[in-house]
Amino acid sequence: MLKLMAVAVVGAVVLGTVGLSGRVDARPGSTEAGPTQAQVEAALDARQKELLGILLEAQRTGERTASVHR
């Protein structure tokens, strides 16, 4: 029972810390804005297209995918 209580207390502390850090990051009037969802998706799509091109080229030439530069 003591272990269960200790785990519950540690869990509550961790969740409280995460909640407080989320509030600090969400300050109104912050001048530093991160990328928008559309910008993130565009960057991911571009990277995906690049990787697919590399894989298709490797498949066409018969190379192994392990040799593809990361």
mmCIF file of the N, C-alpha and C atoms, coordinates in Angstrom:
data_MODEL
# 
_entry.id   MODEL 
# 
loop_
_atom_site.group_PDB 
_atom_site.id 
_atom_site.type_symbol 
_atom_site.label_atom_id 
_atom_site.label_alt_id 
_atom_site.label_comp_id 
_atom_site.label_asym_id 
_atom_site.label_entity_id 
_atom_site.label_seq_id 
_atom_site.pdbx_PDB_ins_code 
_atom_site.Cartn_x 
_atom_site.Cartn_y 
_atom_site.Cartn_z 
_atom_site.occupancy 
_atom_site.B_iso_or_equiv 
_atom_site.pdbx_formal_charge 
_atom_site.auth_seq_id 
_atom_site.auth_comp_id 
_atom_site.auth_asym_id 
_atom_site.auth_atom_id 
_atom_site.pdbx_PDB_model_num 
ATOM 1   N N  . MET A 1 1  ? 0.825  -1.189 0.000   1.00 0.00 ? 1  MET A N  1 
ATOM 2   C CA . MET A 1 1  ? 0.000  0.000  0.000   1.00 0.00 ? 1  MET A CA 1 
ATOM 3   C C  . MET A 1 1  ? 0.872  1.255  0.000   1.00 0.00 ? 1  MET A C  1 
ATOM 4   N N  . LEU A 1 2  ? 1.986  1.200  0.719   1.00 0.00 ? 2  LEU A N  1 
ATOM 5   C CA . LEU A 1 2  ? 2.885  2.341  0.787   1.00 0.00 ? 2  LEU A CA 1 
ATOM 6   C C  . LEU A 1 2  ? 3.512  2.624  -0.582  1.00 0.00 ? 2  LEU A C  1 
ATOM 7   N N  . LYS A 1 3  ? 3.852  1.545  -1.309  1.00 0.00 ? 3  LYS A N  1 
ATOM 8   C CA . LYS A 1 3  ? 4.430  1.713  -2.645  1.00 0.00 ? 3  LYS A CA 1 
ATOM 9   C C  . LYS A 1 3  ? 3.415  2.345  -3.596  1.00 0.00 ? 3  LYS A C  1 
ATOM 10  N N  . LEU A 1 4  ? 2.167  1.896  -3.502  1.00 0.00 ? 4  LEU A N  1 
ATOM 11  C CA . LEU A 1 4  ? 1.114  2.447  -4.347  1.00 0.00 ? 4  LEU A CA 1 
ATOM 12  C C  . LEU A 1 4  ? 0.931  3.938  -4.076  1.00 0.00 ? 4  LEU A C  1 
ATOM 13  N N  . MET A 1 5  ? 0.964  4.314  -2.821  1.00 0.00 ? 5  MET A N  1 
ATOM 14  C CA . MET A 1 5  ? 0.828  5.721  -2.447  1.00 0.00 ? 5  MET A CA 1 
ATOM 15  C C  . MET A 1 5  ? 2.014  6.528  -2.970  1.00 0.00 ? 5  MET A C  1 
ATOM 16  N N  . ALA A 1 6  ? 3.225  5.968  -2.879  1.00 0.00 ? 6  ALA A N  1 
ATOM 17  C CA . ALA A 1 6  ? 4.420  6.663  -3.368  1.00 0.00 ? 6  ALA A CA 1 
ATOM 18  C C  . ALA A 1 6  ? 4.350  6.863  -4.878  1.00 0.00 ? 6  ALA A C  1 
ATOM 19  N N  . VAL A 1 7  ? 3.898  5.842  -5.599  1.00 0.00 ? 7  VAL A N  1 
ATOM 20  C CA . VAL A 1 7  ? 3.758  5.952  -7.055  1.00 0.00 ? 7  VAL A CA 1 
ATOM 21  C C  . VAL A 1 7  ? 2.715  7.007  -7.406  1.00 0.00 ? 7  VAL A C  1 
ATOM 22  N N  . ALA A 1 8  ? 1.617  7.046  -6.675  1.00 0.00 ? 8  ALA A N  1 
ATOM 23  C CA . ALA A 1 8  ? 0.574  8.037  -6.930  1.00 0.00 ? 8  ALA A CA 1 
ATOM 24  C C  . ALA A 1 8  ? 1.089  9.450  -6.685  1.00 0.00 ? 8  ALA A C  1 
ATOM 25  N N  . VAL A 1 9  ? 1.852  9.642  -5.637  1.00 0.00 ? 9  VAL A N  1 
ATOM 26  C CA . VAL A 1 9  ? 2.393  10.968 -5.328  1.00 0.00 ? 9  VAL A CA 1 
ATOM 27  C C  . VAL A 1 9  ? 3.383  11.401 -6.400  1.00 0.00 ? 9  VAL A C  1 
ATOM 28  N N  . VAL A 1 10 ? 4.279  10.497 -6.798  1.00 0.00 ? 10 VAL A N  1 
ATOM 29  C CA . VAL A 1 10 ? 5.255  10.829 -7.843  1.00 0.00 ? 10 VAL A CA 1 
ATOM 30  C C  . VAL A 1 10 ? 4.531  11.143 -9.152  1.00 0.00 ? 10 VAL A C  1 
ATOM 31  N N  . GLY A 1 11 ? 3.516  10.367 -9.486  1.00 0.00 ? 11 GLY A N  1 
ATOM 32  C CA . GLY A 1 11 ? 2.737  10.625 -10.697 1.00 0.00 ? 11 GLY A CA 1 
ATOM 33  C C  . GLY A 1 11 ? 2.062  11.982 -10.661 1.00 0.00 ? 11 GLY A C  1 
ATOM 34  N N  . ALA A 1 12 ? 1.509  12.346 -9.515  1.00 0.00 ? 12 ALA A N  1 
ATOM 35  C CA . ALA A 1 12 ? 0.859  13.650 -9.381  1.00 0.00 ? 12 ALA A CA 1 
ATOM 36  C C  . ALA A 1 12 ? 1.863  14.786 -9.533  1.00 0.00 ? 12 ALA A C  1 
ATOM 37  N N  . VAL A 1 13 ? 3.058  14.606 -8.979  1.00 0.00 ? 13 VAL A N  1 
ATOM 38  C CA . VAL A 1 13 ? 4.094  15.636 -9.098  1.00 0.00 ? 13 VAL A CA 1 
ATOM 39  C C  . VAL A 1 13 ? 4.515  15.797 -10.552 1.00 0.00 ? 13 VAL A C  1 
ATOM 40  N N  . VAL A 1 14 ? 4.702  14.675 -11.251 1.00 0.00 ? 14 VAL A N  1 
ATOM 41  C CA . VAL A 1 14 ? 5.104  14.739 -12.664 1.00 0.00 ? 14 VAL A CA 1 
ATOM 42  C C  . VAL A 1 14 ? 4.020  15.412 -13.494 1.00 0.00 ? 14 VAL A C  1 
ATOM 43  N N  . LEU A 1 15 ? 2.773  15.024 -13.295 1.00 0.00 ? 15 LEU A N  1 
ATOM 44  C CA . LEU A 1 15 ? 1.683  15.636 -14.054 1.00 0.00 ? 15 LEU A CA 1 
ATOM 45  C C  . LEU A 1 15 ? 1.549  17.119 -13.737 1.00 0.00 ? 15 LEU A C  1 
ATOM 46  N N  . GLY A 1 16 ? 1.744  17.483 -12.491 1.00 0.00 ? 16 GLY A N  1 
ATOM 47  C CA . GLY A 1 16 ? 1.691  18.894 -12.119 1.00 0.00 ? 16 GLY A CA 1 
ATOM 48  C C  . GLY A 1 16 ? 2.793  19.692 -12.774 1.00 0.00 ? 16 GLY A C  1 
ATOM 49  N N  . THR A 1 17 ? 3.978  19.117 -12.841 1.00 0.00 ? 17 THR A N  1 
ATOM 50  C CA . THR A 1 17 ? 5.109  19.798 -13.478 1.00 0.00 ? 17 THR A CA 1 
ATOM 51  C C  . THR A 1 17 ? 4.859  19.981 -14.965 1.00 0.00 ? 17 THR A C  1 
ATOM 52  N N  . VAL A 1 18 ? 4.348  18.956 -15.611 1.00 0.00 ? 18 VAL A N  1 
ATOM 53  C CA . VAL A 1 18 ? 4.050  19.051 -17.043 1.00 0.00 ? 18 VAL A CA 1 
ATOM 54  C C  . VAL A 1 18 ? 2.974  20.103 -17.283 1.00 0.00 ? 18 VAL A C  1 
ATOM 55  N N  . GLY A 1 19 ? 1.968  20.136 -16.440 1.00 0.00 ? 19 GLY A N  1 
ATOM 56  C CA . GLY A 1 19 ? 0.909  21.130 -16.584 1.00 0.00 ? 19 GLY A CA 1 
ATOM 57  C C  . GLY A 1 19 ? 1.419  22.548 -16.410 1.00 0.00 ? 19 GLY A C  1 
ATOM 58  N N  . LEU A 1 20 ? 2.296  22.755 -15.449 1.00 0.00 ? 20 LEU A N  1 
ATOM 59  C CA . LEU A 1 20 ? 2.848  24.095 -15.234 1.00 0.00 ? 20 LEU A CA 1 
ATOM 60  C C  . LEU A 1 20 ? 3.750  24.522 -16.382 1.00 0.00 ? 20 LEU A C  1 
ATOM 61  N N  . SER A 1 21 ? 4.533  23.603 -16.929 1.00 0.00 ? 21 SER A N  1 
ATOM 62  C CA . SER A 1 21 ? 5.406  23.972 -18.042 1.00 0.00 ? 21 SER A CA 1 
ATOM 63  C C  . SER A 1 21 ? 4.578  24.311 -19.274 1.00 0.00 ? 21 SER A C  1 
ATOM 64  N N  . GLY A 1 22 ? 3.434  23.668 -19.434 1.00 0.00 ? 22 GLY A N  1 
ATOM 65  C CA . GLY A 1 22 ? 2.548  24.005 -20.547 1.00 0.00 ? 22 GLY A CA 1 
ATOM 66  C C  . GLY A 1 22 ? 1.978  25.398 -20.401 1.00 0.00 ? 22 GLY A C  1 
ATOM 67  N N  . ARG A 1 23 ? 1.687  25.801 -19.189 1.00 0.00 ? 23 ARG A N  1 
ATOM 68  C CA . ARG A 1 23 ? 1.168  27.150 -18.965 1.00 0.00 ? 23 ARG A CA 1 
ATOM 69  C C  . ARG A 1 23 ? 2.232  28.205 -19.209 1.00 0.00 ? 23 ARG A C  1 
ATOM 70  N N  . VAL A 1 24 ? 3.460  27.913 -18.859 1.00 0.00 ? 24 VAL A N  1 
ATOM 71  C CA . VAL A 1 24 ? 4.543  28.879 -19.069 1.00 0.00 ? 24 VAL A CA 1 
ATOM 72  C C  . VAL A 1 24 ? 4.756  29.106 -20.557 1.00 0.00 ? 24 VAL A C  1 
ATOM 73  N N  . ASP A 1 25 ? 4.675  28.042 -21.354 1.00 0.00 ? 25 ASP A N  1 
ATOM 74  C CA . ASP A 1 25 ? 4.880  28.154 -22.794 1.00 0.00 ? 25 ASP A CA 1 
ATOM 75  C C  . ASP A 1 25 ? 3.718  28.857 -23.488 1.00 0.00 ? 25 ASP A C  1 
ATOM 76  N N  . ALA A 1 26 ? 2.554  28.871 -22.875 1.00 0.00 ? 26 ALA A N  1 
ATOM 77  C CA . ALA A 1 26 ? 1.370  29.441 -23.507 1.00 0.00 ? 26 ALA A CA 1 
ATOM 78  C C  . ALA A 1 26 ? 1.090  30.858 -23.021 1.00 0.00 ? 26 ALA A C  1 
ATOM 79  N N  . ARG A 1 27 ? 2.137  31.618 -22.770 1.00 0.00 ? 27 ARG A N  1 
ATOM 80  C CA . ARG A 1 27 ? 1.962  32.986 -22.290 1.00 0.00 ? 27 ARG A CA 1 
ATOM 81  C C  . ARG A 1 27 ? 1.352  33.865 -23.377 1.00 0.00 ? 27 ARG A C  1 
ATOM 82  N N  . PRO A 1 28 ? 0.336  34.650 -23.042 1.00 0.00 ? 28 PRO A N  1 
ATOM 83  C CA . PRO A 1 28 ? -0.215 35.576 -24.034 1.00 0.00 ? 28 PRO A CA 1 
ATOM 84  C C  . PRO A 1 28 ? 0.763  36.710 -24.306 1.00 0.00 ? 28 PRO A C  1 
ATOM 85  N N  . GLY A 1 29 ? 0.781  37.170 -25.528 1.00 0.00 ? 29 GLY A N  1 
ATOM 86  C CA . GLY A 1 29 ? 1.649  38.279 -25.884 1.00 0.00 ? 29 GLY A CA 1 
ATOM 87  C C  . GLY A 1 29 ? 3.074  37.863 -26.171 1.00 0.00 ? 29 GLY A C  1 
ATOM 88  N N  . SER A 1 30 ? 3.321  36.588 -26.276 1.00 0.00 ? 30 SER A N  1 
ATOM 89  C CA . SER A 1 30 ? 4.672  36.113 -26.577 1.00 0.00 ? 30 SER A CA 1 
ATOM 90  C C  . SER A 1 30 ? 5.021  36.492 -28.010 1.00 0.00 ? 30 SER A C  1 
ATOM 91  N N  . THR A 1 31 ? 6.208  37.031 -28.210 1.00 0.00 ? 31 THR A N  1 
ATOM 92  C CA . THR A 1 31 ? 6.612  37.475 -29.547 1.00 0.00 ? 31 THR A CA 1 
ATOM 93  C C  . THR A 1 31 ? 7.178  36.340 -30.384 1.00 0.00 ? 31 THR A C  1 
ATOM 94  N N  . GLU A 1 32 ? 7.587  35.271 -29.757 1.00 0.00 ? 32 GLU A N  1 
ATOM 95  C CA . GLU A 1 32 ? 8.175  34.157 -30.494 1.00 0.00 ? 32 GLU A CA 1 
ATOM 96  C C  . GLU A 1 32 ? 7.088  33.137 -30.820 1.00 0.00 ? 32 GLU A C  1 
ATOM 97  N N  . ALA A 1 33 ? 6.651  33.142 -32.072 1.00 0.00 ? 33 ALA A N  1 
ATOM 98  C CA . ALA A 1 33 ? 5.620  32.207 -32.495 1.00 0.00 ? 33 ALA A CA 1 
ATOM 99  C C  . ALA A 1 33 ? 6.272  31.053 -33.238 1.00 0.00 ? 33 ALA A C  1 
ATOM 100 N N  . GLY A 1 34 ? 5.811  29.864 -32.965 1.00 0.00 ? 34 GLY A N  1 
ATOM 101 C CA . GLY A 1 34 ? 6.338  28.683 -33.646 1.00 0.00 ? 34 GLY A CA 1 
ATOM 102 C C  . GLY A 1 34 ? 5.698  28.527 -35.010 1.00 0.00 ? 34 GLY A C  1 
ATOM 103 N N  . PRO A 1 35 ? 6.094  27.503 -35.725 1.00 0.00 ? 35 PRO A N  1 
ATOM 104 C CA . PRO A 1 35 ? 5.519  27.275 -37.049 1.00 0.00 ? 35 PRO A CA 1 
ATOM 105 C C  . PRO A 1 35 ? 4.047  26.879 -36.941 1.00 0.00 ? 35 PRO A C  1 
ATOM 106 N N  . THR A 1 36 ? 3.302  27.241 -37.952 1.00 0.00 ? 36 THR A N  1 
ATOM 107 C CA . THR A 1 36 ? 1.890  26.872 -37.978 1.00 0.00 ? 36 THR A CA 1 
ATOM 108 C C  . THR A 1 36 ? 1.760  25.404 -38.362 1.00 0.00 ? 36 THR A C  1 
ATOM 109 N N  . GLN A 1 37 ? 0.576  24.873 -38.185 1.00 0.00 ? 37 GLN A N  1 
ATOM 110 C CA . GLN A 1 37 ? 0.327  23.474 -38.536 1.00 0.00 ? 37 GLN A CA 1 
ATOM 111 C C  . GLN A 1 37 ? 0.552  23.250 -40.028 1.00 0.00 ? 37 GLN A C  1 
ATOM 112 N N  . ALA A 1 38 ? 0.157  24.208 -40.850 1.00 0.00 ? 38 ALA A N  1 
ATOM 113 C CA . ALA A 1 38 ? 0.351  24.082 -42.298 1.00 0.00 ? 38 ALA A CA 1 
ATOM 114 C C  . ALA A 1 38 ? 1.838  24.056 -42.655 1.00 0.00 ? 38 ALA A C  1 
ATOM 115 N N  . GLN A 1 39 ? 2.649  24.860 -41.969 1.00 0.00 ? 39 GLN A N  1 
ATOM 116 C CA . GLN A 1 39 ? 4.086  24.869 -42.233 1.00 0.00 ? 39 GLN A CA 1 
ATOM 117 C C  . GLN A 1 39 ? 4.731  23.546 -41.831 1.00 0.00 ? 39 GLN A C  1 
ATOM 118 N N  . VAL A 1 40 ? 4.298  23.000 -40.714 1.00 0.00 ? 40 VAL A N  1 
ATOM 119 C CA . VAL A 1 40 ? 4.833  21.716 -40.264 1.00 0.00 ? 40 VAL A CA 1 
ATOM 120 C C  . VAL A 1 40 ? 4.473  20.622 -41.255 1.00 0.00 ? 40 VAL A C  1 
ATOM 121 N N  . GLU A 1 41 ? 3.206  20.603 -41.697 1.00 0.00 ? 41 GLU A N  1 
ATOM 122 C CA . GLU A 1 41 ? 2.774  19.589 -42.652 1.00 0.00 ? 41 GLU A CA 1 
ATOM 123 C C  . GLU A 1 41 ? 3.495  19.734 -43.985 1.00 0.00 ? 41 GLU A C  1 
ATOM 124 N N  . ALA A 1 42 ? 3.728  20.969 -44.429 1.00 0.00 ? 42 ALA A N  1 
ATOM 125 C CA . ALA A 1 42 ? 4.447  21.187 -45.684 1.00 0.00 ? 42 ALA A CA 1 
ATOM 126 C C  . ALA A 1 42 ? 5.885  20.688 -45.585 1.00 0.00 ? 42 ALA A C  1 
ATOM 127 N N  . ALA A 1 43 ? 6.532  20.930 -44.460 1.00 0.00 ? 43 ALA A N  1 
ATOM 128 C CA . ALA A 1 43 ? 7.905  20.455 -44.269 1.00 0.00 ? 43 ALA A CA 1 
ATOM 129 C C  . ALA A 1 43 ? 7.953  18.929 -44.235 1.00 0.00 ? 43 ALA A C  1 
ATOM 130 N N  . LEU A 1 44 ? 6.993  18.319 -43.554 1.00 0.00 ? 44 LEU A N  1 
ATOM 131 C CA . LEU A 1 44 ? 6.949  16.859 -43.500 1.00 0.00 ? 44 LEU A CA 1 
ATOM 132 C C  . LEU A 1 44 ? 6.662  16.261 -44.870 1.00 0.00 ? 44 LEU A C  1 
ATOM 133 N N  . ASP A 1 45 ? 5.754  16.884 -45.628 1.00 0.00 ? 45 ASP A N  1 
ATOM 134 C CA . ASP A 1 45 ? 5.456  16.402 -46.975 1.00 0.00 ? 45 ASP A CA 1 
ATOM 135 C C  . ASP A 1 45 ? 6.673  16.502 -47.883 1.00 0.00 ? 45 ASP A C  1 
ATOM 136 N N  . ALA A 1 46 ? 7.419  17.597 -47.771 1.00 0.00 ? 46 ALA A N  1 
ATOM 137 C CA . ALA A 1 46 ? 8.618  17.768 -48.594 1.00 0.00 ? 46 ALA A CA 1 
ATOM 138 C C  . ALA A 1 46 ? 9.654  16.707 -48.248 1.00 0.00 ? 46 ALA A C  1 
ATOM 139 N N  . ARG A 1 47 ? 9.838  16.441 -46.966 1.00 0.00 ? 47 ARG A N  1 
ATOM 140 C CA . ARG A 1 47 ? 10.810 15.420 -46.544 1.00 0.00 ? 47 ARG A CA 1 
ATOM 141 C C  . ARG A 1 47 ? 10.368 14.038 -47.004 1.00 0.00 ? 47 ARG A C  1 
ATOM 142 N N  . GLN A 1 48 ? 9.062  13.770 -46.907 1.00 0.00 ? 48 GLN A N  1 
ATOM 143 C CA . GLN A 1 48 ? 8.539  12.480 -47.343 1.00 0.00 ? 48 GLN A CA 1 
ATOM 144 C C  . GLN A 1 48 ? 8.751  12.300 -48.842 1.00 0.00 ? 48 GLN A C  1 
ATOM 145 N N  . LYS A 1 49 ? 8.513  13.347 -49.606 1.00 0.00 ? 49 LYS A N  1 
ATOM 146 C CA . LYS A 1 49 ? 8.706  13.276 -51.055 1.00 0.00 ? 49 LYS A CA 1 
ATOM 147 C C  . LYS A 1 49 ? 10.179 13.021 -51.382 1.00 0.00 ? 49 LYS A C  1 
ATOM 148 N N  . GLU A 1 50 ? 11.068 13.688 -50.657 1.00 0.00 ? 50 GLU A N  1 
ATOM 149 C CA . GLU A 1 50 ? 12.505 13.498 -50.870 1.00 0.00 ? 50 GLU A CA 1 
ATOM 150 C C  . GLU A 1 50 ? 12.916 12.057 -50.565 1.00 0.00 ? 50 GLU A C  1 
ATOM 151 N N  . LEU A 1 51 ? 12.442 11.524 -49.439 1.00 0.00 ? 51 LEU A N  1 
ATOM 152 C CA . LEU A 1 51 ? 12.796 10.155 -49.069 1.00 0.00 ? 51 LEU A CA 1 
ATOM 153 C C  . LEU A 1 51 ? 12.220 9.133  -50.037 1.00 0.00 ? 51 LEU A C  1 
ATOM 154 N N  . LEU A 1 52 ? 10.993 9.350  -50.490 1.00 0.00 ? 52 LEU A N  1 
ATOM 155 C CA . LEU A 1 52 ? 10.407 8.435  -51.464 1.00 0.00 ? 52 LEU A CA 1 
ATOM 156 C C  . LEU A 1 52 ? 11.182 8.462  -52.774 1.00 0.00 ? 52 LEU A C  1 
ATOM 157 N N  . GLY A 1 53 ? 11.632 9.643  -53.179 1.00 0.00 ? 53 GLY A N  1 
ATOM 158 C CA . GLY A 1 53 ? 12.449 9.749  -54.384 1.00 0.00 ? 53 GLY A CA 1 
ATOM 159 C C  . GLY A 1 53 ? 13.749 8.978  -54.251 1.00 0.00 ? 53 GLY A C  1 
ATOM 160 N N  . ILE A 1 54 ? 14.380 9.088  -53.091 1.00 0.00 ? 54 ILE A N  1 
ATOM 161 C CA . ILE A 1 54 ? 15.630 8.354  -52.843 1.00 0.00 ? 54 ILE A CA 1 
ATOM 162 C C  . ILE A 1 54 ? 15.376 6.850  -52.878 1.00 0.00 ? 54 ILE A C  1 
ATOM 163 N N  . LEU A 1 55 ? 14.295 6.415  -52.228 1.00 0.00 ? 55 LEU A N  1 
ATOM 164 C CA . LEU A 1 55 ? 13.991 4.988  -52.203 1.00 0.00 ? 55 LEU A CA 1 
ATOM 165 C C  . LEU A 1 55 ? 13.643 4.456  -53.586 1.00 0.00 ? 55 LEU A C  1 
ATOM 166 N N  . LEU A 1 56 ? 12.871 5.216  -54.356 1.00 0.00 ? 56 LEU A N  1 
ATOM 167 C CA . LEU A 1 56 ? 12.524 4.775  -55.707 1.00 0.00 ? 56 LEU A CA 1 
ATOM 168 C C  . LEU A 1 56 ? 13.753 4.711  -56.600 1.00 0.00 ? 56 LEU A C  1 
ATOM 169 N N  . GLU A 1 57 ? 14.642 5.671  -56.466 1.00 0.00 ? 57 GLU A N  1 
ATOM 170 C CA . GLU A 1 57 ? 15.881 5.662  -57.247 1.00 0.00 ? 57 GLU A CA 1 
ATOM 171 C C  . GLU A 1 57 ? 16.743 4.464  -56.862 1.00 0.00 ? 57 GLU A C  1 
ATOM 172 N N  . ALA A 1 58 ? 16.818 4.175  -55.567 1.00 0.00 ? 58 ALA A N  1 
ATOM 173 C CA . ALA A 1 58 ? 17.592 3.021  -55.114 1.00 0.00 ? 58 ALA A CA 1 
ATOM 174 C C  . ALA A 1 58 ? 16.983 1.721  -55.621 1.00 0.00 ? 58 ALA A C  1 
ATOM 175 N N  . GLN A 1 59 ? 15.663 1.665  -55.634 1.00 0.00 ? 59 GLN A N  1 
ATOM 176 C CA . GLN A 1 59 ? 14.990 0.465  -56.125 1.00 0.00 ? 59 GLN A CA 1 
ATOM 177 C C  . GLN A 1 59 ? 15.224 0.302  -57.628 1.00 0.00 ? 59 GLN A C  1 
ATOM 178 N N  . ARG A 1 60 ? 15.200 1.407  -58.341 1.00 0.00 ? 60 ARG A N  1 
ATOM 179 C CA . ARG A 1 60 ? 15.390 1.360  -59.788 1.00 0.00 ? 60 ARG A CA 1 
ATOM 180 C C  . ARG A 1 60 ? 16.795 0.894  -60.139 1.00 0.00 ? 60 ARG A C  1 
ATOM 181 N N  . THR A 1 61 ? 17.777 1.349  -59.386 1.00 0.00 ? 61 THR A N  1 
ATOM 182 C CA . THR A 1 61 ? 19.162 0.983  -59.676 1.00 0.00 ? 61 THR A CA 1 
ATOM 183 C C  . THR A 1 61 ? 19.573 -0.305 -58.978 1.00 0.00 ? 61 THR A C  1 
ATOM 184 N N  . GLY A 1 62 ? 18.718 -0.848 -58.136 1.00 0.00 ? 62 GLY A N  1 
ATOM 185 C CA . GLY A 1 62 ? 19.015 -2.106 -57.469 1.00 0.00 ? 62 GLY A CA 1 
ATOM 186 C C  . GLY A 1 62 ? 19.915 -1.967 -56.263 1.00 0.00 ? 62 GLY A C  1 
ATOM 187 N N  . GLU A 1 63 ? 20.095 -0.761 -55.761 1.00 0.00 ? 63 GLU A N  1 
ATOM 188 C CA . GLU A 1 63 ? 20.923 -0.560 -54.574 1.00 0.00 ? 63 GLU A CA 1 
ATOM 189 C C  . GLU A 1 63 ? 20.165 -0.986 -53.327 1.00 0.00 ? 63 GLU A C  1 
ATOM 190 N N  . ARG A 1 64 ? 20.920 -1.238 -52.296 1.00 0.00 ? 64 ARG A N  1 
ATOM 191 C CA . ARG A 1 64 ? 20.307 -1.562 -51.006 1.00 0.00 ? 64 ARG A CA 1 
ATOM 192 C C  . ARG A 1 64 ? 19.934 -0.260 -50.305 1.00 0.00 ? 64 ARG A C  1 
ATOM 193 N N  . THR A 1 65 ? 18.820 -0.271 -49.595 1.00 0.00 ? 65 THR A N  1 
ATOM 194 C CA . THR A 1 65 ? 18.363 0.945  -48.914 1.00 0.00 ? 65 THR A CA 1 
ATOM 195 C C  . THR A 1 65 ? 19.244 1.296  -47.727 1.00 0.00 ? 65 THR A C  1 
ATOM 196 N N  . ALA A 1 66 ? 20.028 0.360  -47.228 1.00 0.00 ? 66 ALA A N  1 
ATOM 197 C CA . ALA A 1 66 ? 20.908 0.651  -46.095 1.00 0.00 ? 66 ALA A CA 1 
ATOM 198 C C  . ALA A 1 66 ? 22.015 1.624  -46.487 1.00 0.00 ? 66 ALA A C  1 
ATOM 199 N N  . SER A 1 67 ? 22.306 1.714  -47.770 1.00 0.00 ? 67 SER A N  1 
ATOM 200 C CA . SER A 1 67 ? 23.367 2.612  -48.206 1.00 0.00 ? 67 SER A CA 1 
ATOM 201 C C  . SER A 1 67 ? 22.871 4.039  -48.428 1.00 0.00 ? 67 SER A C  1 
ATOM 202 N N  . VAL A 1 68 ? 21.581 4.259  -48.258 1.00 0.00 ? 68 VAL A N  1 
ATOM 203 C CA . VAL A 1 68 ? 21.016 5.595  -48.453 1.00 0.00 ? 68 VAL A CA 1 
ATOM 204 C C  . VAL A 1 68 ? 21.491 6.502  -47.329 1.00 0.00 ? 68 VAL A C  1 
ATOM 205 N N  . HIS A 1 69 ? 21.985 7.685  -47.688 1.00 0.00 ? 69 HIS A N  1 
ATOM 206 C CA . HIS A 1 69 ? 22.481 8.639  -46.691 1.00 0.00 ? 69 HIS A CA 1 
ATOM 207 C C  . HIS A 1 69 ? 21.327 9.180  -45.872 1.00 0.00 ? 69 HIS A C  1 
ATOM 208 N N  . ARG A 1 70 ? 21.492 9.211  -44.562 1.00 0.00 ? 70 ARG A N  1 
ATOM 209 C CA . ARG A 1 70 ? 20.417 9.709  -43.691 1.00 0.00 ? 70 ARG A CA 1 
ATOM 210 C C  . ARG A 1 70 ? 20.653 11.125 -43.340 1.00 0.00 ? 70 ARG A C  1 
# 
